[in-house]
Amino acid sequence: MQNYRKDFPTLNTLTVLSSCSQSAMSNKALEALKDYQESLVGSGMDWIEWMNVTNSAKRKFAELINCDVSEVAIMGSVSDCISSILHSLPLSCKDVVTTDMDFPCIGQSILAQQKKQDFSITYIPEKDEKISISYYNKYITENTKLTCIPHVSYYNGFKQDLKAIADIAHSKGSLLFVDAYQSAGSVTIDVQETGVDILVAGMQKYLLGIPGIAFMYVRKELAETLEPSTIGWFGQKNIFGFHHDLLEYGEGANRFNTGTPPVVNAYVANAALDYILSIGTDKIESYLNELSAFTLEEAQKRNLKIASPLTVADKGPTTAIYCEDGNKMEQLLRSEGIILSARKDVIRLAPHLYNTKEDIIKALDAIERFLPETLALKVMK
Ligand SMILES: Cc1ncc(COP(=O)(O)O)c(C=O)c1O
């Protein structure tokens, strides 16, 4: 997808392969930032326009995952989303299932909520860089109230079958919470087809936006049975009623909205989602699968130790390479203008539609070259 490169000015000077952390910014997203700035300067205050743009971003996220706009809440982060869901569920004497592959904020929020409600926690282990679907059958029980999974692992890119897991969870009476932060924008997601109950994603990674905004899908019939306790005036039925002595939850997932939305982040989200939708996630996913296969092949040729699944069908676009000291590797690559993101003992190649096979080769060659330095650091510690 060579023709998209011109839309990302950062690529003129850097090789950016860090979509698992922060993607390159498109001209459209950068212009949207400027639009907000100009509205502050030119209009002073323009709530009508600011809310129009914010609601437009929300509609586009709904389109991206195929749901109704009333099923989407605007939040500040994925951490906020999981905390809010846990607060709103009666968990006493129940079980919450999570996995060893979830991003830490999921497990941390579950532990914090356990201080308020008396429930047990089951951790589904990973084995050989994956979680076997049979584990969901084994670990989710009739007592499970909520099952939390990542769609794609932040650490090694392992991708899970949402429909199969939703079917298992529902057959045991559990709700399914999906953290799609590492998949949204790079993989086609259809919440209706897969049947997930709650799905969350921030904008900063494959959605080509910036931090400070996340969207949370909650199936409408479910949302209307939930009573969040972390709330705000934007989560009320009549936002501008200004009734301090009345609590009336908004329609569907809107009840999870809290205070004034992150308007500047929504400007960028609106432009970034527009860009993704105009290309189509099917097309993006298919190109990223091609890059994924290429990365696996080239990494194996160089005898690099791969921490990701070795089959494209089992993974999102991210490929993780063991290097012992990931942070050191990240710094060394940065010194050559190659931007990758580390997690613990791996360095992650996370391409997007603007990357090429040449970018992958450049990064892998540099990783191979720097590897003795990061391995030696570990030995010396
Ligand atoms: C899969 C996943 N979930 C959640 C987070 C954290 O999200 P937030 O900072 O919005 O809470 C990350 C950040 O890297 C992530 O990769």
PDBQT file of the ligand as one rigid body, heavy atoms in Angstrom, charges set to zero:
ROOT
HETATM    1  C1  LIG A 401      -4.272  -4.423  24.790  1.00  0.00    +0.000 C 
HETATM    2  C2  LIG A 401      -4.113  -3.181  25.612  1.00  0.00    +0.000 A 
HETATM    3  N1  LIG A 401      -5.056  -2.868  26.498  1.00  0.00    +0.000 NA
HETATM    4  C3  LIG A 401      -4.961  -1.765  27.256  1.00  0.00    +0.000 A 
HETATM    5  C4  LIG A 401      -3.871  -0.932  27.184  1.00  0.00    +0.000 A 
HETATM    6  C5  LIG A 401      -3.805   0.276  28.070  1.00  0.00    +0.000 C 
HETATM    7  O1  LIG A 401      -4.835   1.118  27.719  1.00  0.00    +0.000 OA
HETATM    8  P1  LIG A 401      -5.110   2.496  28.495  1.00  0.00    +0.000 P 
HETATM    9  O2  LIG A 401      -3.799   3.155  28.687  1.00  0.00    +0.000 OA
HETATM   10  O3  LIG A 401      -6.042   3.213  27.581  1.00  0.00    +0.000 OA
HETATM   11  O4  LIG A 401      -5.759   2.144  29.785  1.00  0.00    +0.000 OA
HETATM   12  C6  LIG A 401      -2.868  -1.208  26.261  1.00  0.00    +0.000 A 
HETATM   13  C7  LIG A 401      -1.711  -0.294  26.134  1.00  0.00    +0.000 C 
HETATM   14  O5  LIG A 401      -0.697  -0.599  25.635  1.00  0.00    +0.000 OA
HETATM   15  C8  LIG A 401      -2.997  -2.370  25.464  1.00  0.00    +0.000 A 
HETATM   16  O6  LIG A 401      -2.054  -2.699  24.576  1.00  0.00    +0.000 OA
ENDROOT
TORSDOF 0
